[in-house]
Amino acid sequence: MKVRLADYNENWPKMFEAEAEYLETIFRDEVIRFEHFGSTSVKGMKAKPVIDMMCIVKNIEKIDSFNRHMDSLGYDVAGEWGIVGRRLFRKGGENRTHHIHFYQFDHPEIERHLVFRDYLRVHPQEANRYSRFKEDLAKCYDTTNGYSLAKKKFVSEMEQKALLWYKGINSE
């Protein structure tokens, strides 16, 4: 898939809310809560214009029973897609609009994603640094495969800073 970076769009939070409301009508009692994460959830950040949504559920195994229904609604059913215990659905085909990541309430990826999001929201200078880094990468890579791989180390280092920040806040 081609790398598409966009300036922050005020409609991204609204797109998240609308999709969360819609998905709640499908998954109903399985849902504990939805979270908007990733670059589209951080005001002012450049991002691939794909809304990353986290759906925290009671039992991840039950989500598999919705695959056919989600497929019939136009979602690509991607299964775990490299993360054990996750279920991923993608909406929009080649012009994706949403990635919906389902995690059971006790999955360790939840904290990592949300702490990183919150860190970027509280540290605009870090969000700007990350945006600039992504812009530079987008000039070097045509497809998301190479782009995503190239930003992995940078993101991992920034996530470590975010976790230290989070632990510092919560140790007081």
C-alpha positions in Angstrom: 0.0 0.0 0.0 1.2 3.5 -0.9 2.4 5.8 1.9 -0.1 8.6 2.5 0.8 11.2 5.1 -1.6 14.0 5.9 -1.7 17.0 8.2 -3.8 16.7 11.3 -7.5 16.7 10.5 -10.1 17.9 13.0 -12.5 15.3 11.7 -10.4 12.4 12.8 -11.8 12.3 16.4 -15.3 12.5 14.9 -14.6 9.6 12.5 -13.4 7.6 15.5 -16.5 8.4 17.5 -18.8 7.5 14.6 -17.1 4.2 14.0 -17.1 3.3 17.7 -20.8 3.9 17.9 -21.4 1.8 14.8 -19.2 -1.1 16.1 -20.9 -1.0 19.4 -24.1 -1.9 17.7 -22.4 -5.0 16.3 -20.3 -6.2 19.2 -22.6 -5.0 22.0 -21.9 -6.7 25.3 -18.4 -7.9 24.3 -17.2 -4.3 24.3 -15.7 -2.8 27.5 -14.6 0.4 25.8 -13.1 2.0 22.6 -9.9 4.0 22.5 -8.6 6.2 19.7 -4.8 5.8 19.4 -2.0 6.2 16.9 -1.0 9.4 15.2 -4.6 10.4 14.2 -5.4 10.7 18.0 -2.7 13.3 18.7 -3.7 16.8 17.8 -1.3 18.5 15.4 0.5 15.3 14.3 1.0 14.3 10.7 -0.4 10.8 10.1 -1.4 8.2 7.6 -5.1 9.1 7.4 -6.2 5.8 8.9 -8.0 5.9 12.2 -6.4 3.4 14.7 -9.1 2.2 17.0 -8.7 -0.1 20.0 -11.6 -2.1 21.1 -11.1 -3.6 24.5 -13.3 -6.6 25.0 -14.1 -9.2 27.7 -13.2 -12.3 25.7 -11.0 -12.1 22.6 -12.1 -15.6 21.5 -15.7 -14.5 21.0 -14.6 -11.8 18.5 -13.8 -14.6 15.9 -17.5 -15.4 15.7 -18.1 -11.9 14.1 -15.6 -12.5 11.2 -18.3 -13.3 8.6 -20.5 -10.5 9.6 -17.6 -8.0 9.5 -16.5 -9.3 6.1 -20.1 -8.8 4.8 -19.9 -5.2 6.0 -16.7 -4.6 4.0 -14.1 -5.0 6.7 -10.9 -7.0 5.9 -10.6 -9.7 8.5 -6.9 -9.9 9.3 -6.9 -12.1 12.4 -3.9 -11.6 14.8 -1.8 -10.1 12.1 1.5 -10.6 13.9 0.4 -9.9 17.5 -0.8 -12.9 19.5 -4.1 -12.2 21.1 -5.1 -9.4 18.9 -7.9 -9.4 16.2 -7.5 -6.8 13.5 -10.2 -5.6 11.0 -9.4 -3.0 8.3 -11.9 -0.8 6.5 -11.6 0.9 3.2 -9.5 -1.4 1.0 -6.6 0.4 -0.8 -7.9 3.7 0.6 -8.2 2.5 4.2 -10.0 4.7 6.7 -9.9 2.6 9.8 -7.9 -0.1 11.6 -9.8 -1.7 14.4 -7.6 -3.6 16.9 -9.4 -5.8 19.3 -7.7 -6.8 22.6 -8.9 -8.6 25.6 -8.9 -6.4 28.6 -5.8 -7.9 30.1 -3.5 -7.8 27.0 -0.2 -6.0 27.6 -0.3 -4.1 24.2 -3.2 -1.9 25.6 -0.9 -0.1 28.0 1.9 0.3 25.5 -0.4 1.9 22.9 -2.2 4.2 25.3 0.9 5.4 27.2 2.5 6.3 23.9 -0.6 8.2 22.8 -0.8 10.1 26.1 2.9 10.9 26.1 2.7 12.4 22.6 -0.4 14.4 23.7 1.4 15.8 26.7 4.7 16.4 24.9 4.0 18.4 21.7 7.7 18.8 21.0 8.0 15.0 20.8 4.9 14.8 18.6 6.5 17.3 16.3 9.8 15.4 16.2 7.9 12.2 15.4 5.9 14.0 12.6 9.1 15.4 11.0 10.7 11.9 11.2 7.6 10.4 9.4 7.8 13.2 6.7 11.4 12.3 6.0 10.6 8.6 5.8 7.7 9.3 3.4 10.2 10.9 1.0 12.3 7.7 1.0 9.6 5.0 0.9 6.8 4.6 -1.6 5.0 1.7 0.3 3.9 1.3 3.9 5.9 -1.9 4.2 9.3 -0.2 4.0 8.1 2.9 5.7 6.7 1.0 8.7 9.9 -1.1 9.0 12.1 2.0 8.8 10.3 3.8 11.7 10.2 0.8 14.0 13.5 1.6 15.9 12.6 5.3 16.3 9.1 4.4 17.6 10.5 1.8 20.0 12.9 4.3 21.5 10.1 6.9 21.9 7.8 4.3 23.5 10.5 3.5 26.0 10.7 7.3 26.9 6.9 7.3 27.2 6.9 4.3 29.5 9.5 5.9 31.8 7.4 9.1 31.8 4.3 7.0 32.7 6.1 5.1 35.5 7.3 8.4 36.9 3.8 9.9 37.0 2.4 6.7 38.6 5.1 6.2 41.2 4.4 9.4 43.1 
